[in-house]
């Protein structure tokens, strides 16, 4: 298992790279007049979430869901229009922040 600080550093680095890729894509779109995907040939970038999934035994694929579908937690919550998830008993799963996601993953990995 990795520490919360290590997890946060990894997530922050992925978020930073994603932001850089988006900025480059937006700039290229202005130049080329169409959407261009930068970074498609990067073989290492997609491996980091895959490794995190293995480290945490993330069977629910929460890490990828939180990063990509929920925009690093920005679109996750209980408010209308936000993405959210509940446990089998209907209880809201609070993974709004990277710290809460980490705690949830650690808890779930012990089951």
PELINUR-V332322 format. One record per backbone hydrogen bond with DSSP energy under -0.5 kcal/mol. CO is the residue of the C=O (numbers start at 0). NH is the residue of the N-H. E is the energy in kcal/mol with one decimal. If there is no record, write none. Layout:
co/nh/e
CO/NH/E
CO/NH/E
//
This chain:
co/nh/e
2/6/-2.5
3/7/-3.0
4/8/-2.1
5/9/-2.3
6/10/-2.8
7/11/-3.0
8/12/-2.0
9/13/-2.3
10/14/-2.8
11/15/-2.4
12/16/-2.4
13/17/-2.6
14/18/-2.3
15/19/-2.3
16/20/-2.7
17/21/-2.3
18/22/-2.3
19/23/-2.4
20/24/-2.7
21/25/-2.6
22/26/-2.1
23/27/-2.8
24/28/-2.2
25/29/-1.6
26/30/-1.5
27/31/-3.4
28/32/-2.1
35/37/-0.9
36/39/-0.6
38/41/-1.2
40/42/-0.7
41/45/-0.5
43/46/-1.6
43/47/-0.8
44/47/-0.8
44/48/-0.5
45/49/-1.0
46/50/-2.6
47/51/-2.5
48/52/-2.3
49/53/-1.7
50/54/-2.7
51/55/-2.3
52/57/-2.6
53/56/-0.8
56/58/-2.0
57/60/-1.4
60/64/-2.0
61/65/-3.0
62/66/-2.5
63/67/-2.9
63/68/-0.8
64/69/-2.0
65/71/-1.0
65/72/-1.4
66/71/-1.1
67/70/-0.5
69/74/-2.6
70/73/-1.6
72/75/-1.3
74/82/-2.9
78/81/-2.0
82/76/-2.5
84/92/-2.7
86/89/-2.3
90/86/-2.8
91/93/-0.7
92/94/-1.1
96/100/-2.4
97/101/-2.3
98/102/-2.4
99/103/-2.3
100/104/-2.6
101/105/-2.6
102/106/-2.4
103/107/-2.7
104/108/-2.1
105/109/-0.9
106/109/-0.8
107/110/-1.2
//
